[in-house]
Amino acid sequence: MRRALLLLICLGIALLPGCAMHRSMTKSLAEKRSREKEVRVAAEEWLGLIDAANYTAAYAAESSRLRAATTQEQFVRSMEGRRQPFGGVLSRKFIGAAFTRKLTGAPDGHYESILFRTAFAHKSVAAERVILSQESGVWRVVDYRLY
């Protein structure tokens, strides 16, 4: 009986680090999901501005680094040329998100890439990628791709 009790105590002590690691992994997974949801909402809000052809407001919601690199007029012309040929959005489905600290041509930071499968009036199957960066605690668009 003493041996069984001693064995159970030793087993419990041996498993404690694993429990702590599981708790840490669960917490980090919850944090990741929370961050992804926050970034996804920011991307969807920005895409809503683009869908409504409110390019001026979308430009204002972009990162300050991008606004410094392009004028509002250049941005509006670019978005009109990219989006108008596709027509209106019929549906948009979230595919996934990926976090990275490195982005080609940009300084190291906190970036989240959000991917959507989108159906447009003139293109039934397309993909949209919105890359956002955290700027002063707010997620702002740094890149938009339409495939």
C-alpha positions in Angstrom: 0.0 0.0 0.0 2.8 2.4 0.9 4.6 1.6 -2.4 1.4 2.3 -4.4 1.0 5.6 -2.6 4.6 6.5 -3.1 4.4 5.6 -6.8 1.3 7.8 -7.2 3.0 10.7 -5.5 6.1 10.3 -7.7 4.0 10.0 -10.8 2.1 13.2 -9.9 5.3 15.1 -9.3 6.7 13.9 -12.6 3.6 15.0 -14.5 3.4 18.5 -13.0 5.8 20.1 -15.6 3.7 18.6 -18.4 0.5 20.2 -16.9 2.2 23.6 -16.6 3.3 23.3 -20.2 -0.2 22.3 -21.3 -1.6 25.3 -19.5 1.0 27.6 -21.2 0.1 26.1 -24.6 -3.6 26.5 -24.0 -3.1 30.1 -23.0 -0.9 30.9 -26.0 -3.5 29.2 -28.3 -6.2 31.3 -26.7 -4.1 34.5 -27.2 -3.4 33.5 -30.8 -7.1 33.0 -31.5 -8.0 36.3 -29.8 -5.4 38.2 -31.9 -6.5 36.5 -35.1 -10.1 37.5 -34.4 -9.1 41.1 -33.7 -7.0 41.3 -36.9 -9.8 39.6 -38.9 -12.3 42.2 -37.8 -9.9 45.0 -38.7 -9.4 43.4 -42.2 -13.1 43.0 -42.7 -13.8 46.6 -41.7 -11.2 47.8 -44.2 -12.5 45.5 -46.9 -16.0 46.9 -46.2 -14.7 50.4 -47.1 -13.1 49.0 -50.3 -16.3 47.2 -51.2 -18.3 50.4 -50.7 -15.7 52.2 -52.9 -14.9 54.5 -50.0 -11.2 54.5 -50.9 -10.6 57.8 -49.1 -11.6 56.3 -45.7 -9.7 53.1 -46.6 -6.6 55.1 -47.2 -7.0 56.9 -43.9 -7.2 53.5 -42.2 -3.9 52.3 -43.6 -0.6 52.4 -41.8 1.2 55.7 -41.6 4.2 54.1 -43.3 2.1 53.4 -46.4 0.4 56.8 -46.3 3.8 58.4 -46.3 4.8 56.4 -49.4 1.8 57.1 -51.5 -0.7 60.0 -51.9 -4.4 59.6 -51.4 -5.0 60.2 -55.1 -2.5 57.4 -56.1 -4.2 55.0 -53.7 -7.7 55.8 -55.0 -6.6 55.4 -58.6 -4.9 52.1 -57.8 -7.9 50.7 -55.9 -10.3 51.7 -58.7 -8.2 50.0 -61.2 -7.9 46.8 -59.1 -11.4 46.4 -57.8 -13.9 47.9 -60.4 -13.2 45.2 -63.0 -14.3 42.5 -60.6 -17.7 44.1 -59.8 -19.4 43.9 -56.5 -18.7 41.3 -53.8 -21.1 38.4 -53.7 -19.5 36.5 -50.8 -16.4 36.5 -48.7 -15.2 33.6 -46.6 -12.4 33.7 -44.1 -9.7 31.0 -45.0 -7.0 31.6 -42.4 -4.5 33.8 -40.7 -0.7 33.7 -40.3 1.4 35.8 -37.9 5.0 36.8 -38.8 7.6 39.2 -37.6 9.2 39.6 -41.0 7.7 41.0 -44.2 9.7 41.5 -47.4 10.5 45.1 -48.0 9.3 46.2 -44.5 11.0 46.5 -41.1 10.6 43.7 -38.6 7.4 44.0 -36.6 4.1 42.3 -35.8 2.3 41.3 -39.0 -0.8 39.2 -39.6 -1.8 38.0 -43.0 -5.5 37.3 -43.5 -6.7 35.3 -46.4 -10.3 35.3 -47.8 -12.0 33.4 -50.6 -14.2 35.9 -52.4 -16.8 35.8 -55.1 -17.3 38.9 -57.2 -19.9 39.7 -59.8 -17.4 39.3 -62.6 -15.1 36.7 -61.0 -16.7 33.9 -59.2 -13.5 32.5 -57.5 -10.9 34.9 -56.2 -8.6 35.2 -53.2 -7.9 38.4 -51.2 -5.0 38.7 -48.8 -4.9 41.6 -46.4 -1.7 42.1 -44.4 -2.0 44.2 -41.3 0.6 45.5 -38.8 0.1 46.6 -35.3 0.7 50.4 -35.0 0.2 52.0 -31.6 -2.0 49.1 -30.5 -4.2 49.3 -33.6 -4.1 46.8 -36.5 -3.7 48.8 -39.8 -3.5 47.5 -43.4 0.0 47.4 -44.9 -0.8 45.4 -48.0 -3.7 44.2 -50.1 -3.6 41.6 -52.8 -6.3 40.3 -55.1 -5.7 37.0 -56.9 
